């Protein structure tokens, strides 16, 4: 992950986050990375404004 400049980020363990941690993760890592790259390409292509807090919920 370091090759693509991804770094782990700490989060605040709110009740919402704790509940989300109990949901099974259904994407494999490659699919997740591909989805993230495609999303960023769309954002860049159309110069869409993105609130950075959105990514903390992903």
N, C-alpha and C positions, 0 to 999 in steps of 0.2 A: 504494500500500500504506500510505502514511502516513495516509491518510484513515481507515483502519480500525485505526490504532494498531499496525501491524506494523513491527517494526524488525529488521534483520539482526543475528544474534548470532554471534560468533566461536565456532569449535569447535576441539577438540584433534584434530590429524591423527594419529589412531591407525591401525594397520593395518586395523582394522574400517572406519573412516570412509573411508579411501582406497579400499578394496574397494567400498564402497557407492557411491562417486562414479562408478565404472565402470558401474553399472547404469543403463540408459536410463530416463529419466523419462517415464512414460506418461500422466500427467494434465495437462490444460491448467490454467492458473492459475485460471480461474473455477470449474472442477470441484473443484480443491483447496480453494479458499476456501469453497465451498458445503459440502463435506464437513466441514471444520474447524468451521464455524458450526453445522451439525447436531449434530456430536459435542458441542460445548460446550453446546448447548441440552439435550441428553439428560443431560449431567453436572449441569447446573443444576437441571433439572426433578426429578431423583431424588436431588439432593444427594449425588452419588457422590464419594468421595475419589479424587483423582488425584495420583499422584506426578509432580511437575513434570519429572523427568528423562525421562519418557516422551516429552515433546515434543521433546527434543533429538535423538531418534532418528527423528523423523518427517521 
